[in-house]
Structures are given as C-alpha cells and as structure tokens.
Amino acid sequence: MNYKDYTARIEFDEASETFHGRIEGIRDIITFEGGSVEELKKAFHDSVEDYLQWATEEGFTPERPYSGRLMLRLPPDLHRRAAVLAQKRGESLNTLVRECVLRELGSTPPAPRSSRKRPAAG
C-alpha cells in the first residue's frame, strides 16, 4: 500500500479480524489498523498526514522512504572498469551495480538481457 511516497507493510490478524499496518523504510514507527480494506486505507492515509503535520508542528523534517536513487563514488579506474564490463555485457552501469548488490545481499538478480540479436530465419 502506498501513499505520498510512503509504503506500508500489512498483516492480517485472524483472531481479531483486523488488518495491521506499519510504514516501512523509515526509522520512525508509524502504525495503523482497520477492520476492512477501506478502513485500513483511511487509517494509513490519516497516519501519514498526522506524521507530516506533527513534523511541521515540532519543526523537524519528516523522514522520507528510500527513493531508490543512490549517489555512488568510485575511484576513476574502478568506474572505468565497471563501465567497460557493463558495455561488454550489453547492459547499463546501473544494471551491473544493482546485480552486484543483489548478489552480495544473497538475492538472485534477474537474468541478464541478451544484447545479441537472433539470426534471421532463412
């Protein structure tokens, strides 16, 4: 569930028949709940609005979830070598770095797209 760039993780408690949510990607703890999808959505939106209003009233900048953009500084030689490798693979430098991070985190990167063209049928 998303609202104003905030994402929530939702769980359902069968015993109470209630949805529970928590905003992810920030250190502040913001939770909400609802007995139906409509109630849950409203509670989520209200919680985000309350958080933003509280930040304004208290004079602090509210945390924002990760945008997915990352400034990366590399030594020039490493930057060049990575760019050459990405070019050889027919992919972007961004894709190469993302796959390396996924591998390091133990996630499976998506299969690389082939830049080779299929031979014409003849």
C-alpha positions as CSV (number, residue, x, y, z in Angstrom):
1,M,0.0,0.0,0.0
2,N,1.4,3.4,-1.0
3,Y,0.5,7.0,-0.1
4,K,2.6,10.1,-0.7
5,D,5.7,8.0,-1.3
6,Y,5.3,6.1,1.9
7,T,4.9,2.3,1.7
8,A,3.1,0.2,4.3
9,R,3.5,-3.5,5.2
10,I,0.2,-5.0,6.0
11,E,-0.6,-8.1,8.1
12,F,-4.0,-9.6,9.0
13,D,-4.8,-10.9,12.5
14,E,-7.4,-13.7,12.1
15,A,-8.3,-13.7,15.8
16,S,-9.4,-10.1,15.8
17,E,-10.2,-9.9,12.1
18,T,-8.2,-6.7,11.9
19,F,-5.6,-5.5,9.4
20,H,-2.4,-4.0,11.0
21,G,0.0,-1.9,9.1
22,R,3.3,-0.2,9.6
23,I,5.1,2.3,7.4
24,E,8.4,0.8,6.1
25,G,11.7,2.5,5.1
26,I,11.9,5.0,7.9
27,R,13.1,4.8,11.5
28,D,10.1,6.5,13.0
29,I,7.4,4.0,14.0
30,I,4.1,4.7,12.4
31,T,1.4,2.1,12.7
32,F,-2.3,1.9,11.9
33,E,-5.2,-0.6,11.7
34,G,-8.6,-1.2,10.2
35,G,-11.3,-3.8,10.2
36,S,-11.8,-3.6,6.4
37,V,-9.7,-2.6,3.4
38,E,-11.5,0.8,3.3
39,E,-10.8,1.4,7.0
40,L,-7.2,0.3,6.6
41,K,-6.6,2.7,3.6
42,K,-8.1,5.6,5.5
43,A,-6.1,4.8,8.7
44,F,-2.9,4.7,6.6
45,H,-3.6,8.0,4.9
46,D,-4.5,9.6,8.2
47,S,-1.4,8.2,9.9
48,V,0.8,9.7,7.1
49,E,-1.0,13.0,7.3
50,D,-0.7,13.1,11.1
51,Y,3.0,12.3,10.9
52,L,3.6,15.1,8.4
53,Q,1.6,17.5,10.5
54,W,3.4,16.5,13.7
55,A,6.8,17.1,11.9
56,T,5.6,20.6,10.9
57,E,4.3,21.5,14.4
58,E,7.5,20.2,16.0
59,G,9.8,21.8,13.5
60,F,11.6,18.8,12.2
61,T,12.0,17.3,8.7
62,P,9.9,14.1,8.4
63,E,11.8,11.0,7.3
64,R,11.3,10.0,3.7
65,P,11.4,6.5,2.4
66,Y,14.3,5.5,0.3
67,S,13.9,6.8,-3.2
68,G,15.8,4.1,-5.0
69,R,18.4,6.6,-6.1
70,L,21.9,6.3,-4.8
71,M,24.9,8.5,-5.3
72,L,27.9,6.3,-5.6
73,R,31.6,7.4,-5.6
74,L,34.2,5.1,-7.1
75,P,37.8,5.6,-7.9
76,P,38.1,6.6,-11.6
77,D,39.8,3.3,-12.6
78,L,37.1,1.2,-10.9
79,H,34.4,3.4,-12.5
80,R,36.0,2.8,-16.0
81,R,36.4,-0.9,-15.5
82,A,32.8,-1.3,-14.3
83,A,31.5,0.8,-17.3
84,V,33.6,-1.3,-19.7
85,L,32.2,-4.6,-18.2
86,A,28.6,-3.3,-18.4
87,Q,29.2,-2.3,-22.0
88,K,30.6,-5.7,-22.9
89,R,27.5,-7.3,-21.3
90,G,25.2,-5.0,-23.2
91,E,23.7,-3.6,-20.1
92,S,23.8,-0.3,-18.3
93,L,26.2,0.5,-15.5
94,N,23.2,0.9,-13.2
95,T,22.1,-2.7,-14.0
96,L,25.6,-4.0,-13.4
97,V,25.8,-2.3,-9.9
98,R,22.3,-3.4,-9.0
99,E,23.1,-7.1,-9.8
100,C,26.3,-6.9,-7.8
101,V,24.4,-5.5,-4.8
102,L,21.7,-8.2,-5.1
103,R,24.4,-10.9,-5.3
104,E,26.1,-9.6,-2.2
105,L,22.8,-9.5,-0.3
106,G,22.1,-13.1,-1.3
107,S,19.2,-12.2,-3.6
108,T,19.0,-13.6,-7.0
109,P,19.5,-11.0,-9.7
110,P,17.2,-11.1,-12.7
111,A,18.5,-13.0,-15.7
112,P,20.6,-10.6,-17.8
113,R,19.0,-9.5,-21.0
114,S,20.9,-10.6,-24.0
115,S,22.1,-7.8,-26.3
116,R,22.7,-10.3,-29.1
117,K,20.3,-10.3,-32.0
118,R,18.8,-13.6,-33.1
119,P,19.9,-14.7,-36.5
120,A,17.4,-14.1,-39.2
121,A,15.3,-17.1,-40.1
122,G,16.1,-18.3,-43.6
